[in-house]
Amino acid sequence: MNDIVPKLMSGRFRGYLPVVVDLETGGFNARTDALLEIAAVTLTMDEQGNLLPDETFSFHIEPFEGANVEQSALDFTGIRLDSPLRQNAALKEKEALEEIFRPIRKALKSHQCNRAILVGHNAAFDHGFLNAAVERAGIKRNPFHPFSSFDTATLSGLVYGQTVLARACRAAGIPFDSQEAHSARYDTERTADLFCAIVNRFKDLGGWDLALREQGMDED
């Protein structure tokens, strides 16, 4: 990594590293309903300050003991709990979180950032389930800010006039395959593309340079 890239990233989001997250769940209640899939995409920057997707990490998760799973949620996501591929690959909740957090901590260090900030489409939903899972697992070093997040539903509503992920992606010129949607990995990768498109569009229109000048941060 070029030495300038960590400085650009850490300076862009006030020391936070955006990490795109999507979760597939067994319902809407973060305390009682199962976490079934988790995916995260780390982001990086090029030397011109353009935000880019970096690496993707995703895992199937075994429902925690006593977890509720609504059939309507399975119908919506297409997840089959009895699928042999899923049963062979699924991790326990704590193990999946530790596997996801490990490369995020590595990315924080390489980009010289202090903490990760969750990026999600309707981020409050994913953030609530993530925090509940972290609490259940007894994980003490959660790399994510406990309540702040970037919501691409809100941002794409502002920029493109669309709040549904598929429609926002298409408005941004990002291909979206509805047959692949509602898997954590696919939705996270498209959300990462969308977030990068929004941030880079703002920069290209001069908005970020204006923000730097107003903050007295522009070196010129």
Contacts in CASP RR format, 6 or more apart in sequence:
PFRMAT RR
TARGET T0000
AUTHOR 0000-0000-0000
METHOD contacts of the structure
MODEL  1
MNDIVPKLMSGRFRGYLPVVVDLETGGFNARTDALLEIAAVTLTMDEQGN
LLPDETFSFHIEPFEGANVEQSALDFTGIRLDSPLRQNAALKEKEALEEI
FRPIRKALKSHQCNRAILVGHNAAFDHGFLNAAVERAGIKRNPFHPFSSF
DTATLSGLVYGQTVLARACRAAGIPFDSQEAHSARYDTERTADLFCAIVN
RFKDLGGWDLALREQGMDED
1 44 0 8 1.000
1 110 0 8 1.000
2 47 0 8 1.000
4 47 0 8 1.000
5 44 0 8 1.000
5 45 0 8 1.000
5 46 0 8 1.000
5 47 0 8 1.000
5 111 0 8 1.000
6 110 0 8 1.000
6 111 0 8 1.000
6 112 0 8 1.000
7 112 0 8 1.000
8 45 0 8 1.000
8 47 0 8 1.000
8 49 0 8 1.000
9 17 0 8 1.000
9 43 0 8 1.000
9 44 0 8 1.000
9 45 0 8 1.000
9 111 0 8 1.000
9 112 0 8 1.000
9 113 0 8 1.000
10 17 0 8 1.000
10 111 0 8 1.000
10 112 0 8 1.000
10 113 0 8 1.000
10 114 0 8 1.000
12 45 0 8 1.000
12 49 0 8 1.000
12 51 0 8 1.000
12 208 0 8 1.000
13 113 0 8 1.000
13 117 0 8 1.000
15 112 0 8 1.000
15 113 0 8 1.000
15 114 0 8 1.000
15 115 0 8 1.000
16 113 0 8 1.000
16 114 0 8 1.000
16 115 0 8 1.000
16 116 0 8 1.000
16 117 0 8 1.000
16 145 0 8 1.000
16 148 0 8 1.000
17 42 0 8 1.000
17 43 0 8 1.000
17 104 0 8 1.000
17 107 0 8 1.000
17 108 0 8 1.000
17 111 0 8 1.000
17 113 0 8 1.000
17 115 0 8 1.000
17 116 0 8 1.000
17 117 0 8 1.000
18 43 0 8 1.000
18 51 0 8 1.000
18 116 0 8 1.000
18 117 0 8 1.000
18 119 0 8 1.000
18 150 0 8 1.000
18 195 0 8 1.000
19 40 0 8 1.000
19 41 0 8 1.000
19 42 0 8 1.000
19 43 0 8 1.000
19 104 0 8 1.000
19 107 0 8 1.000
19 116 0 8 1.000
19 117 0 8 1.000
19 118 0 8 1.000
19 119 0 8 1.000
19 143 0 8 1.000
19 144 0 8 1.000
20 40 0 8 1.000
20 41 0 8 1.000
20 43 0 8 1.000
20 53 0 8 1.000
20 119 0 8 1.000
20 120 0 8 1.000
20 188 0 8 1.000
20 191 0 8 1.000
20 192 0 8 1.000
20 195 0 8 1.000
21 38 0 8 1.000
21 39 0 8 1.000
21 40 0 8 1.000
21 118 0 8 1.000
21 119 0 8 1.000
21 120 0 8 1.000
21 126 0 8 1.000
21 130 0 8 1.000
21 188 0 8 1.000
22 38 0 8 1.000
22 39 0 8 1.000
22 120 0 8 1.000
22 121 0 8 1.000
22 126 0 8 1.000
22 184 0 8 1.000
22 185 0 8 1.000
22 187 0 8 1.000
22 188 0 8 1.000
22 191 0 8 1.000
23 35 0 8 1.000
23 36 0 8 1.000
23 37 0 8 1.000
23 38 0 8 1.000
23 39 0 8 1.000
23 125 0 8 1.000
23 126 0 8 1.000
23 129 0 8 1.000
23 130 0 8 1.000
23 184 0 8 1.000
24 36 0 8 1.000
24 37 0 8 1.000
24 38 0 8 1.000
24 77 0 8 1.000
24 79 0 8 1.000
24 182 0 8 1.000
24 183 0 8 1.000
24 184 0 8 1.000
25 33 0 8 1.000
25 34 0 8 1.000
25 35 0 8 1.000
25 36 0 8 1.000
25 73 0 8 1.000
25 129 0 8 1.000
26 33 0 8 1.000
26 34 0 8 1.000
26 35 0 8 1.000
26 36 0 8 1.000
26 63 0 8 1.000
26 67 0 8 1.000
26 68 0 8 1.000
26 69 0 8 1.000
26 70 0 8 1.000
26 73 0 8 1.000
26 74 0 8 1.000
27 33 0 8 1.000
27 34 0 8 1.000
27 68 0 8 1.000
27 69 0 8 1.000
27 70 0 8 1.000
27 72 0 8 1.000
27 73 0 8 1.000
28 125 0 8 1.000
29 68 0 8 1.000
30 128 0 8 1.000
30 129 0 8 1.000
30 131 0 8 1.000
30 132 0 8 1.000
31 132 0 8 1.000
32 67 0 8 1.000
32 68 0 8 1.000
33 67 0 8 1.000
33 68 0 8 1.000
33 69 0 8 1.000
33 70 0 8 1.000
33 73 0 8 1.000
34 61 0 8 1.000
34 63 0 8 1.000
34 64 0 8 1.000
34 67 0 8 1.000
34 68 0 8 1.000
34 69 0 8 1.000
35 61 0 8 1.000
35 63 0 8 1.000
35 64 0 8 1.000
35 67 0 8 1.000
35 93 0 8 1.000
35 129 0 8 1.000
35 133 0 8 1.000
36 60 0 8 1.000
36 61 0 8 1.000
36 63 0 8 1.000
36 69 0 8 1.000
36 77 0 8 1.000
36 79 0 8 1.000
36 81 0 8 1.000
37 58 0 8 1.000
37 59 0 8 1.000
37 60 0 8 1.000
37 61 0 8 1.000
37 77 0 8 1.000
37 79 0 8 1.000
37 183 0 8 1.000
37 184 0 8 1.000
37 185 0 8 1.000
38 58 0 8 1.000
38 59 0 8 1.000
38 61 0 8 1.000
38 96 0 8 1.000
38 97 0 8 1.000
38 100 0 8 1.000
38 130 0 8 1.000
38 184 0 8 1.000
39 56 0 8 1.000
39 57 0 8 1.000
39 58 0 8 1.000
39 59 0 8 1.000
39 184 0 8 1.000
39 185 0 8 1.000
39 187 0 8 1.000
39 188 0 8 1.000
39 189 0 8 1.000
40 56 0 8 1.000
40 57 0 8 1.000
40 58 0 8 1.000
40 100 0 8 1.000
40 103 0 8 1.000
40 104 0 8 1.000
40 188 0 8 1.000
41 53 0 8 1.000
41 54 0 8 1.000
41 55 0 8 1.000
41 56 0 8 1.000
41 57 0 8 1.000
41 188 0 8 1.000
41 189 0 8 1.000
41 191 0 8 1.000
41 192 0 8 1.000
42 53 0 8 1.000
42 54 0 8 1.000
42 55 0 8 1.000
42 57 0 8 1.000
42 103 0 8 1.000
42 104 0 8 1.000
42 107 0 8 1.000
43 51 0 8 1.000
43 52 0 8 1.000
43 53 0 8 1.000
43 54 0 8 1.000
43 192 0 8 1.000
43 195 0 8 1.000
43 196 0 8 1.000
44 51 0 8 1.000
44 52 0 8 1.000
44 53 0 8 1.000
44 54 0 8 1.000
44 107 0 8 1.000
44 111 0 8 1.000
45 51 0 8 1.000
45 52 0 8 1.000
46 52 0 8 1.000
49 203 0 8 1.000
50 196 0 8 1.000
50 200 0 8 1.000
50 203 0 8 1.000
51 195 0 8 1.000
51 196 0 8 1.000
51 199 0 8 1.000
51 200 0 8 1.000
52 196 0 8 1.000
53 189 0 8 1.000
53 192 0 8 1.000
53 193 0 8 1.000
53 196 0 8 1.000
54 107 0 8 1.000
55 103 0 8 1.000
55 107 0 8 1.000
56 185 0 8 1.000
56 188 0 8 1.000
56 189 0 8 1.000
57 99 0 8 1.000
57 100 0 8 1.000
57 103 0 8 1.000
58 184 0 8 1.000
58 185 0 8 1.000
58 188 0 8 1.000
59 89 0 8 1.000
59 90 0 8 1.000
59 91 0 8 1.000
59 96 0 8 1.000
59 99 0 8 1.000
59 100 0 8 1.000
60 86 0 8 1.000
60 89 0 8 1.000
60 90 0 8 1.000
60 91 0 8 1.000
60 96 0 8 1.000
61 90 0 8 1.000
61 91 0 8 1.000
61 92 0 8 1.000
61 93 0 8 1.000
61 96 0 8 1.000
62 90 0 8 1.000
62 91 0 8 1.000
62 92 0 8 1.000
62 93 0 8 1.000
63 69 0 8 1.000
63 81 0 8 1.000
64 93 0 8 1.000
64 133 0 8 1.000
64 136 0 8 1.000
69 81 0 8 1.000
73 79 0 8 1.000
74 80 0 8 1.000
74 81 0 8 1.000
76 182 0 8 1.000
77 182 0 8 1.000
77 183 0 8 1.000
78 182 0 8 1.000
79 86 0 8 1.000
80 86 0 8 1.000
91 99 0 8 1.000
93 133 0 8 1.000
93 136 0 8 1.000
93 137 0 8 1.000
94 136 0 8 1.000
94 137 0 8 1.000
94 138 0 8 1.000
94 139 0 8 1.000
97 133 0 8 1.000
97 134 0 8 1.000
97 137 0 8 1.000
97 139 0 8 1.000
98 139 0 8 1.000
101 139 0 8 1.000
101 141 0 8 1.000
101 142 0 8 1.000
101 143 0 8 1.000
104 116 0 8 1.000
104 143 0 8 1.000
104 144 0 8 1.000
105 141 0 8 1.000
105 143 0 8 1.000
107 113 0 8 1.000
107 116 0 8 1.000
108 114 0 8 1.000
108 115 0 8 1.000
108 116 0 8 1.000
108 143 0 8 1.000
115 143 0 8 1.000
115 144 0 8 1.000
115 145 0 8 1.000
116 143 0 8 1.000
116 144 0 8 1.000
116 145 0 8 1.000
117 144 0 8 1.000
117 145 0 8 1.000
117 148 0 8 1.000
117 149 0 8 1.000
117 150 0 8 1.000
118 126 0 8 1.000
118 127 0 8 1.000
118 130 0 8 1.000
118 144 0 8 1.000
118 145 0 8 1.000
118 148 0 8 1.000
118 149 0 8 1.000
118 150 0 8 1.000
119 149 0 8 1.000
119 150 0 8 1.000
119 152 0 8 1.000
119 191 0 8 1.000
119 192 0 8 1.000
119 195 0 8 1.000
120 126 0 8 1.000
120 149 0 8 1.000
120 150 0 8 1.000
120 151 0 8 1.000
120 152 0 8 1.000
120 153 0 8 1.000
120 191 0 8 1.000
120 195 0 8 1.000
121 151 0 8 1.000
121 152 0 8 1.000
121 153 0 8 1.000
121 165 0 8 1.000
121 187 0 8 1.000
121 191 0 8 1.000
121 194 0 8 1.000
122 151 0 8 1.000
122 153 0 8 1.000
123 149 0 8 1.000
123 150 0 8 1.000
123 151 0 8 1.000
123 152 0 8 1.000
123 153 0 8 1.000
124 149 0 8 1.000
124 151 0 8 1.000
127 144 0 8 1.000
127 147 0 8 1.000
127 149 0 8 1.000
130 144 0 8 1.000
131 142 0 8 1.000
131 146 0 8 1.000
134 142 0 8 1.000
150 195 0 8 1.000
152 165 0 8 1.000
152 168 0 8 1.000
152 191 0 8 1.000
152 194 0 8 1.000
152 195 0 8 1.000
152 198 0 8 1.000
153 163 0 8 1.000
153 165 0 8 1.000
153 168 0 8 1.000
154 163 0 8 1.000
155 195 0 8 1.000
155 198 0 8 1.000
156 162 0 8 1.000
156 163 0 8 1.000
156 168 0 8 1.000
156 171 0 8 1.000
156 172 0 8 1.000
156 194 0 8 1.000
156 198 0 8 1.000
157 163 0 8 1.000
157 168 0 8 1.000
159 172 0 8 1.000
159 198 0 8 1.000
159 201 0 8 1.000
159 202 0 8 1.000
160 168 0 8 1.000
160 171 0 8 1.000
160 172 0 8 1.000
161 168 0 8 1.000
161 171 0 8 1.000
162 168 0 8 1.000
162 170 0 8 1.000
162 171 0 8 1.000
165 176 0 8 1.000
165 181 0 8 1.000
165 187 0 8 1.000
165 190 0 8 1.000
165 191 0 8 1.000
165 194 0 8 1.000
166 176 0 8 1.000
166 178 0 8 1.000
166 181 0 8 1.000
168 194 0 8 1.000
169 175 0 8 1.000
169 176 0 8 1.000
169 190 0 8 1.000
169 193 0 8 1.000
169 194 0 8 1.000
170 176 0 8 1.000
172 193 0 8 1.000
172 194 0 8 1.000
172 197 0 8 1.000
172 198 0 8 1.000
173 197 0 8 1.000
174 190 0 8 1.000
174 193 0 8 1.000
174 194 0 8 1.000
174 197 0 8 1.000
176 190 0 8 1.000
177 186 0 8 1.000
180 186 0 8 1.000
181 187 0 8 1.000
202 208 0 8 1.000
203 209 0 8 1.000
209 218 0 8 1.000
212 218 0 8 1.000
END
